[in-house]
Every structure is written in structure tokens, then in C-alpha cells.
Amino acid sequence: MKFTVFLFCLTLSLMLNAQTDTLPYYEIPPAPQTYSANAVLARTIDGLGYRYFWATEGLTAADLEYTPGNHGRKTEVVLEHLNGLSEVIMNAALGKPNVRPRPERILTWEEKRVETLHNLKAASDYLRTEKSNIEDTKVIFQRGEQTSEFPVWNLLNGPLADAIYHVGQIVSFRRSAGNPMNPNVNVFIGKTGS
């Protein structure tokens, strides 16, 4: 019985480690060879993705329930907001509208994490293609028959900056909850040492 439990735990640990290595933003992808507005925006999204990956790696149930007090949002609510922001970032890059109210979905925390990382990666990847023109990139909101469009500037100072801010909150919250982020994360280099 003990051996079976040990074997199960070992298998689960190996599976989680394998998943970590296959998710985007375990490290920041190589920098583009040329400078362009699209490349700069894509690289900024990559920086967000890397920070998000490591800020959320190894979160526990206690971390998800943590709240800083004073009527602050608990970590899980901030992570839901980050998931929504990643969707807005991806939709702007792909030229898709953000339907409001956002359809309600029931996802586990792990599913939201995977989706958030893939949303950011999809945005960054598309911005690097020849099909993407940053001047045509718009944040589009659709509520019923009404549509509102905002230029890429609003993506920068809105959802993108907001997401970076909230990732910092997650880092702070988990430290306060007693589960600090991996100290070997190097956001300057974009790689994590051992």
C-alpha cells in the first residue's frame, strides 16, 4: 500500500514537471533579430508570460484563498482577472472582439493557468507574423449590437500594464502567504536557474 502511494506521488510529480516544461513561458523565447513595433509589443507580452508562469508555478490551495485583508481580493479572484486580461490581449492581436458580458465558464485553477499562458503565447506569436500590422491592432469590445474600438495605445496602458501589475500582486500575495516564488527566476535574462 505504501509503495503504491509512493509510486502514485512520484508519477504525479513527474507528470507535473513534464507539463511545466511544455507550457509556454518556462523561459522567455529568443529575442527577435530585428526591431519593429510588432516585435517590441510581442516581447513585452513574452515578459508578462514569463513573469506569470513563475508567479503562478506551485501555487497551493492556501495561496489561492489568500487575501491581503482590508477587503482586498483573494488571489484566486486576481488570477481570474488575469485570465480575462490575457483574453483581451490575445483578441486584440488577432483582431477579435471581446464579447461583454464575458460568457461564464467553469474552469479549474490549473485550466485557467494553462489557458492564460496559451492566450499570451498566441498573441505574441501572431504579432510576429507578416499578417500582423500594429497600426491595425485594436481592442474591440462588443456588447450586443454595440461595438467599441480602441487603438493599440489602449492595449499598452490598459490590459497589458494592468496584467503586469496584477502578476506583481500574485508574487506579493504568495510571499505573504508563506510560499514565495522561486528565487532563481531572473526576469532580466528570462531564464530560471537552479
Secondary structure as the mmCIF struct_conf table of DSSP 4:
data_model
#
loop_
_struct_conf.conf_type_id
_struct_conf.id
_struct_conf.beg_label_comp_id
_struct_conf.beg_label_asym_id
_struct_conf.beg_label_seq_id
_struct_conf.end_label_comp_id
_struct_conf.end_label_asym_id
_struct_conf.end_label_seq_id
HELX_RH_AL_P HELX_RH_AL_P1 LYS A 2 THR A 22
BEND BEND1 LEU A 23 LEU A 23
TURN_TY1_P TURN_TY1_P1 PRO A 24 TYR A 25
BEND BEND2 TYR A 26 GLU A 27
HELX_LH_PP_P HELX_LH_PP_P1 ILE A 28 PRO A 32
BEND BEND3 GLN A 33 THR A 34
HELX_RH_AL_P HELX_RH_AL_P2 ALA A 37 THR A 56
TURN_TY1_P TURN_TY1_P2 GLU A 57 GLY A 58
HELX_RH_AL_P HELX_RH_AL_P3 ALA A 61 GLU A 65
BEND BEND4 GLY A 69 GLY A 69
TURN_TY1_P TURN_TY1_P3 ASN A 70 HIS A 71
HELX_LH_PP_P HELX_LH_PP_P2 GLY A 72 LYS A 74
HELX_RH_AL_P HELX_RH_AL_P4 THR A 75 LEU A 94
TURN_TY1_P TURN_TY1_P4 GLY A 95 GLY A 95
STRN STRN1 PRO A 97 VAL A 99
BEND BEND5 ARG A 100 PRO A 101
HELX_LH_PP_P HELX_LH_PP_P3 ARG A 102 GLU A 104
HELX_RH_AL_P HELX_RH_AL_P5 TRP A 109 LEU A 127
TURN_TY1_P TURN_TY1_P5 ARG A 128 ARG A 128
BEND BEND6 THR A 129 THR A 129
TURN_TY1_P TURN_TY1_P6 GLU A 130 LYS A 131
HELX_RH_3T_P HELX_RH_3T_P1 ILE A 134 ASP A 136
STRN STRN2 LYS A 138 ARG A 143
TURN_TY1_P TURN_TY1_P7 GLY A 144 GLU A 145
STRN STRN3 GLN A 146 PRO A 151
HELX_RH_AL_P HELX_RH_AL_P6 VAL A 152 LEU A 155
HELX_RH_PI_P HELX_RH_PI_P1 LEU A 156 LEU A 160
HELX_RH_AL_P HELX_RH_AL_P7 ALA A 161 SER A 176
TURN_TY1_P TURN_TY1_P8 ALA A 177 GLY A 178
HELX_LH_PP_P HELX_LH_PP_P4 PRO A 180 ASN A 182
TURN_TY1_P TURN_TY1_P9 PRO A 183 ASN A 184
STRN STRN4 VAL A 185 ASN A 186
TURN_TY1_P TURN_TY1_P10 VAL A 187 GLY A 190
STRN STRN5 LYS A 191 THR A 192
#
